[in-house]
Amino acid sequence: MSGRIYLSPPHMGPNERRYVDEVFASNYIAPLGAFVDRFEKAVCDFTGAGAAAALSSGTAAIHLALRLCGVGEGDRVLASTFTFIGSVAPILYQNAEPIFIDSDANWNADPKLVEEAIIKERPKAFVLTHLYGQSAKVDEIAEICERYGVPLIEDAAESLGATLHDRPTGTFGHFGVYSFNGNKIITTGGGGMLVSDDDEAIAHARKLASQAREPVAWYEHKELGYNYRMSNVLAAIGVGQMEVLPERIAQKREIFERYRRELEEFGEIEWMPEIPGSRGNRWLTTLTLRRSDPKKIIAALQAQNIESRLLWKPMHLQPLFRGAKVYGGSVSEDLFARGLCLPSGTAMSPEEQKRVSRIVKKAL
């Protein structure tokens, strides 16, 4: 059997090791350091965000964004239901109530349901996920949120490099969040970034992420903080990864196009769409099947040592959120029942991808 093909493994560029060696030579491996500053600047330069705070995870970034929006016990927070738990768990950290928003035909949150929920629930914030590297209708949603005075937090963990009308996801709301987990389009092994044009808010985020220590000669704490700052070692990897991000986006999009060409003969397959005016990073190649069971495809691939995955199980179906309020629900439930993610690693060769396609064809 051939070597294992993973869903979306890390792919290092030419400089990450050199930058890490520089960190070790300096012996400055702890949180903060020159590479943390460089990484934050690189993300700001790429996205156009005004300020950034490098953190331990995207989940930590969402948590700090909720704190900075004043979310507290008993507050209602809207959130995309078709997403990963890390998008939503921070709402519970703040003892707030998540209220879930279903997807539209483009898989991301439905703006009509967003407005309906805002009018009825008067939420303290909305955490919008850009799913699988594809932009949501964030221009419409940002306008709705602004009209009703609801802070928008963009969970762009999966969509670094995606744009809508040439504007990067993560820069439409008051806060944007990126993830550098091991399976993302670029990675630091673990890590995240909080961005905003609000310099004061990002400065406060850095303070909260450093145990909320006051700027005095002793350890003084007036508010609750966290140990959320990124290490200089991981930031060094991030600086190198940012240098290859445009190349990785191009590779991910090529992978998607190859799958589409290989499998286009099957009227059985529907691909995740790009909304007009957008350009996704195609972090994962995702699809739904009109009649076949996606578990059959996954089993056939697994038998050949190839990793694939079902689409996200909607949050309103998770036992943790049993009884939670949801606006809509049937669209994301249907996507979960019929969809899957194909291997999309940027180091995967065209021959390996053809092997995946052959197995999918045979299973269909």
C-alpha positions in Angstrom: 0.0 0.0 0.0 1.3 3.5 -0.9 2.2 6.0 1.8 -0.6 7.8 3.6 -2.2 10.8 2.0 -3.4 13.2 4.7 -6.3 15.7 4.4 -4.3 18.9 4.8 -0.8 18.4 6.4 1.7 21.1 7.1 3.9 22.2 4.2 7.1 24.1 5.2 8.8 26.6 2.9 12.5 27.4 2.4 13.0 29.8 5.3 11.1 28.5 8.4 14.0 26.4 9.7 16.5 29.3 9.2 14.3 31.7 11.2 13.8 29.1 14.0 17.6 28.7 14.1 17.9 32.5 14.5 15.5 32.3 17.5 17.5 29.5 19.1 20.8 31.4 18.5 19.3 34.4 20.3 18.0 32.2 23.1 14.8 34.3 23.0 12.3 31.5 22.6 9.7 32.7 25.1 6.5 34.7 24.3 7.2 38.0 22.6 10.4 38.7 20.7 11.4 40.1 17.3 9.6 37.4 15.3 6.3 38.0 17.0 6.5 41.6 15.9 7.5 40.5 12.4 4.7 38.0 12.2 2.1 40.5 13.3 3.4 43.0 10.7 3.4 40.4 8.0 -0.3 39.6 8.6 -1.2 43.3 8.7 0.8 44.0 5.4 -1.0 41.0 3.7 -4.5 41.8 4.9 -4.4 45.5 5.2 -5.6 45.3 8.9 -4.5 48.1 11.1 -3.1 46.1 14.0 -2.7 42.5 15.0 -2.0 40.4 18.1 -0.3 37.0 17.7 -1.9 34.5 20.0 -1.8 30.8 21.0 -4.8 29.8 18.8 -7.7 31.1 16.8 -10.0 30.1 19.6 -8.1 32.4 22.0 -8.5 35.2 19.4 -12.3 34.7 19.3 -12.4 34.6 23.1 -10.5 37.9 23.4 -12.7 39.5 20.7 -15.8 38.6 22.7 -14.2 40.0 25.9 -13.4 43.2 24.0 -17.0 43.4 22.8 -18.2 43.3 26.4 -19.8 39.9 26.1 -20.6 38.6 29.6 -22.9 36.3 31.5 -26.4 35.9 30.0 -25.6 37.9 26.9 -26.8 36.5 23.5 -24.2 35.9 20.8 -25.1 34.9 17.3 -22.8 32.4 15.6 -22.7 30.4 12.3 -24.0 26.9 13.0 -22.0 25.2 10.2 -18.6 25.5 11.7 -16.0 24.0 14.0 -16.4 24.0 17.8 -13.5 26.4 18.3 -15.7 29.2 16.7 -18.4 28.8 19.3 -16.8 27.5 22.5 -15.5 30.9 23.5 -19.1 32.1 23.8 -19.5 29.6 26.6 -16.2 30.7 28.2 -18.0 34.0 28.8 -21.1 32.3 30.1 -23.1 33.8 27.3 -25.8 32.1 25.2 -25.0 31.0 21.6 -27.8 31.4 19.1 -27.1 29.7 15.8 -27.6 30.9 12.2 -28.1 28.5 9.4 -26.4 28.6 6.0 -27.7 29.7 2.6 -27.1 27.9 -0.7 -23.5 29.1 -0.6 -22.9 27.1 2.7 -22.0 30.2 4.8 -24.4 32.2 7.1 -27.6 33.4 5.5 -27.8 37.2 5.7 -31.6 37.1 5.9 -31.5 34.9 9.0 -28.8 37.1 10.5 -31.1 40.1 10.3 -34.1 38.2 11.6 -32.1 37.0 14.6 -30.6 40.4 15.3 -34.1 42.0 15.4 -35.6 39.3 17.6 -32.6 38.5 19.9 -30.7 41.8 20.3 -27.4 40.0 20.5 -24.2 41.5 22.0 -22.1 40.2 19.0 -22.0 37.9 16.0 -19.3 35.4 15.3 -19.4 34.8 11.5 -17.4 31.9 10.0 -16.0 32.0 6.5 -16.2 28.2 5.8 -13.6 26.1 4.1 -11.7 29.1 2.9 -14.7 30.7 1.1 -16.0 34.2 1.9 -19.4 34.5 3.3 -21.6 37.4 2.1 -19.7 39.5 4.6 -20.3 42.8 3.0 -24.1 42.4 3.4 -23.7 41.0 6.9 -21.4 43.7 8.0 -23.9 46.3 6.8 -26.7 44.6 8.7 -24.6 44.4 11.9 -23.6 48.1 11.6 -27.2 49.1 11.1 -28.3 47.5 14.3 -25.1 48.2 16.3 -24.0 44.6 16.6 -20.2 44.1 16.6 -19.1 41.6 13.9 -16.3 39.1 14.7 -15.1 37.4 11.6 -13.9 33.8 12.1 -11.6 33.7 9.1 -9.6 30.9 10.7 -9.9 28.8 7.4 -10.0 31.7 5.0 -6.6 33.6 5.2 -6.0 34.9 1.7 -9.7 34.7 0.6 -11.2 38.0 -0.7 -14.6 39.5 -1.4 -14.5 42.4 -3.9 -10.7 42.3 -3.5 -11.0 42.9 0.3 -9.5 40.2 2.5 -11.8 38.2 4.8 -11.2 39.1 8.4 -11.2 42.9 7.7 -14.9 43.7 7.3 -15.9 43.4 10.9 -14.7 45.0 14.1 -12.4 42.0 14.7 -11.0 39.3 12.4 -9.5 36.0 13.5 -7.0 33.8 11.7 -5.8 30.3 12.7 -2.4 28.7 12.1 -3.3 25.2 13.3 -1.4 22.3 11.8 -4.0 21.7 9.0 -4.5 25.3 7.9 -3.3 26.8 4.6 -0.2 28.1 6.5 0.7 26.9 9.9 2.9 27.6 13.0 1.9 24.2 14.4 -0.5 26.0 16.6 -1.4 29.6 16.9 -3.8 32.4 15.9 -4.0 36.1 15.1 -6.5 38.8 16.2 -6.7 41.7 13.8 -8.6 45.0 13.8 -8.4 48.6 12.7 -9.0 49.5 16.4 -5.4 50.0 17.7 -6.6 50.5 21.3 -8.6 47.2 21.2 -5.6 45.3 19.9 -3.3 46.8 22.6 -5.9 45.7 25.2 -6.0 42.2 23.6 -2.2 41.9 24.0 -2.5 42.9 27.7 -5.3 40.4 28.3 -3.3 37.7 26.5 -0.3 38.4 28.9 -2.2 37.7 32.1 -3.5 41.3 32.1 -0.4 42.5 33.9 -0.3 46.2 34.6 2.7 48.2 33.4 4.4 48.6 36.8 7.6 47.2 38.3 5.7 44.4 40.2 3.0 41.9 39.2 -0.2 44.0 39.4 -3.5 42.7 38.0 -6.8 44.7 37.9 -8.7 42.5 35.4 -8.7 38.8 34.5 -6.2 37.8 31.8 -5.0 34.7 30.1 -1.8 33.0 28.9 -2.6 33.4 25.2 0.5 35.0 23.7 2.4 33.3 20.9 6.0 32.2 21.4 8.9 33.7 19.4 9.6 30.2 18.0 6.2 29.7 16.5 6.2 33.3 15.2 9.4 32.6 13.4 7.7 29.7 11.6 4.8 32.0 10.8 7.1 34.6 9.2 8.4 32.0 6.9 5.0 30.7 6.1 3.6 34.1 5.3 6.3 34.4 2.6 4.8 31.4 0.8 1.1 32.1 1.4 0.4 33.4 -2.2 2.0 30.2 -3.6 -0.1 28.0 -1.2 -3.3 29.8 -2.3 -2.5 29.2 -5.9 -1.7 25.5 -5.2 -4.9 25.0 -3.2 -6.9 26.4 -6.1 -5.0 24.2 -8.6 -5.9 21.2 -6.5 -9.6 22.1 -6.6 -9.5 22.6 -10.3 -7.8 19.2 -10.9 -10.4 17.4 -8.8 -13.1 19.2 -10.7 -11.6 18.2 -14.1 -11.1 14.6 -13.0 -14.6 14.2 -11.5 -16.7 16.4 -13.8 -18.1 13.4 -15.6 -20.2 12.6 -12.5 -23.4 14.6 -12.3 -23.5 13.2 -8.8 -21.1 15.9 -7.4 -21.8 19.5 -6.4 -18.9 21.6 -5.4 -18.9 24.3 -2.7 -19.6 27.5 -4.7 -17.7 30.8 -4.7 -20.1 33.8 -4.3 -19.9 36.5 -7.0 -17.0 38.9 -6.5 -15.2 36.5 -4.2 -12.0 34.5 -4.5 -11.6 31.7 -2.0 -8.3 30.1 -0.9 -9.9 26.6 -1.4 -8.3 25.5 1.9 -10.1 22.2 1.5 -11.8 20.8 -1.6 -15.3 20.2 -0.5 -18.4 18.8 -2.2 -21.8 17.2 -1.7 -23.2 14.1 -3.4 -26.7 14.2 -4.8 -27.5 10.5 -4.1 -24.5 8.6 -2.9 -23.5 8.2 0.8 -20.3 10.2 1.5 -19.3 7.6 4.1 -18.9 5.1 1.3 -16.3 7.4 -0.3 -14.5 7.9 3.0 -14.4 4.2 3.6 -13.0 3.5 0.1 -10.3 6.1 0.6 -9.4 5.0 4.1 -9.0 1.4 2.8 -6.2 2.8 0.6 -4.6 4.8 3.4 -6.1 8.1 2.4 -7.6 10.6 4.8 -10.9 12.4 4.0 -13.6 13.8 6.2 -17.3 14.6 6.5 -18.3 18.2 6.5 -18.7 19.9 9.8 -21.6 18.7 12.0 -23.7 21.8 12.7 -23.3 23.2 16.2 -27.1 23.1 16.8 -26.9 19.3 16.4 -24.0 18.9 18.9 -25.0 17.3 22.3 -23.1 20.2 24.0 -25.7 22.7 22.5 -28.8 20.6 22.9 -31.8 22.9 23.2 -29.9 25.9 21.8 -31.9 28.3 19.6 -31.3 28.1 15.9 -32.6 30.2 13.0 -33.1 27.8 10.2 -31.1 24.6 10.3 -32.2 22.4 7.4 -29.5 23.7 5.0 -26.5 22.9 7.1 -28.1 19.6 8.2 -28.4 18.6 4.6 -24.8 19.6 3.8 -23.6 17.5 6.7 -25.6 14.5 5.5 -24.3 14.7 1.9 -20.9 16.3 2.0 -17.2 15.5 2.4 -13.7 17.0 2.2 -11.1 15.5 -0.1 -7.3 15.5 0.5 -6.0 19.0 -0.2 -2.4 19.1 1.0 -0.3 21.5 -1.1 2.6 19.0 -1.0 0.4 16.3 -2.6 1.6 15.5 -6.1 -0.7 15.5 -9.2 -0.1 11.7 -9.4 -1.3 11.3 -5.8 -4.3 13.4 -6.5 -5.2 11.3 -9.6 -5.0 8.2 -7.3 -7.5 9.8 -5.0 -9.8 10.7 -7.9 -9.6 7.1 -9.3 -10.8 5.7 -5.9 -13.6 8.3 -5.7 -14.7 7.4 -9.3 -14.7 3.7 -8.5 -16.7 4.2 -5.3 -19.3 6.3 -7.1 
